[in-house]
Amino acid sequence: MYADCPSCRWTKAVLAYENRRKWCFMCPHCQHAWDTTESAHREYVRLQQRTTELREEHERLKKKPFNHAEHAAHNVRLRQHVEDLQAQRSRD
């Protein structure tokens, strides 16, 4: 797994340590090490909130008269969210 180094912006910083609660990266280029646990937690919370929003929107749309354009827009948003969740799972 690679990340951008916040110090030198080198794109090949690597995951140096991982357990269930902590992700630490290290940049071989400048030797900078950093913890991404807080940002990973914020991303998890954002995805959970988005899941709730989409469920509520889905329930609202189920009760509404069918509109093809609105349904297509909802499907696009839902597809993007599913891709976000899959990316999050692959990082875990």
CORLIN-V870521 format. One line per field, one symbol per residue. ss: DSSP state (H for helix, E for strand, - for the rest). A space follows every 10 residues. Layout:
ss=???
This chain:
ss=-EE------- --EEEEEE-- --EEEE---- --EEE-HHHH HHHHHHHHHH HHHHHHHHHH HHH----HHH HHHHHHHHHH HHHHHHHHHH H-
